Amino acid sequence: MARTRASDFAEKQQDLLRNAAAVIAEQGMDKASMSQIADRAGVSKALLYHYYPGKDALIFAIIETHLLDVDEAVEAADDASLADRDRLRKLVGAVLDIYRGADNEHIVQLNAKRALTADQQQALAEIERRIVRRFSTVIDRINPDLQNGRPLLMPVTMSLFGMMNWVYMWFRDGGPVTREDYADIATTLILEGIKAVR
């Protein structure tokens, strides 16, 4: 008979993924072991393997869950009724807000993909493309000339992601710059910068 899932399965799974991301971010993908992850999560190794048959499955689940959270936040924030500048600022704010408390997951996303199969990487790339497309659509509306001649829309869009994705390296909540302040800064840099991109 198949084992039934506990009513708090989703909550336990999220807690397990958070703990696993912390261990992998601290130890590195190669050094982090399933035993260390089970200890940190307060579960047996057998239970960990019940949910995730190997470290690659665990890494995939961490990254997929993180990206789906970002995708959901960006989709909810995307308001086509807003002026394009305000729409872009809202998207940037949504990403920076969902990154709050997700530094470990973000580190795993940036550093541990090489442990995944080609199919796993492809599945994650599809989610990433959805997220990026929302931003590039708005940036294209702001400056359609980025598509004329040289293909500059994607480099500009990815430059914005560079500003957002590396914020975990230096940003600290409670510091002199808030997430909202930085969302304004990043949006302004893109809005003003693309005027000069030819």
Secondary structure, 3 states (H helix, E strand, C coil): CCCCCCCCHHHHHHHHHHHHHHHHHHHCCCCCCHHHHHHHHCCCHHHHHHHCCCHHHHHHHHHHHHHHHHHHHHHHHCCCCCCHHHHHHHHHHHHHHHCCCCHHHHHHHHHCHHHCCHHHHHHHHHHHHHHHHHHHHHHHHHCHHHHCCCCCHHHHHHHHHHHHHCHHHCCCCCCCCCHHHHHHHHHHHHHHHCCCCC
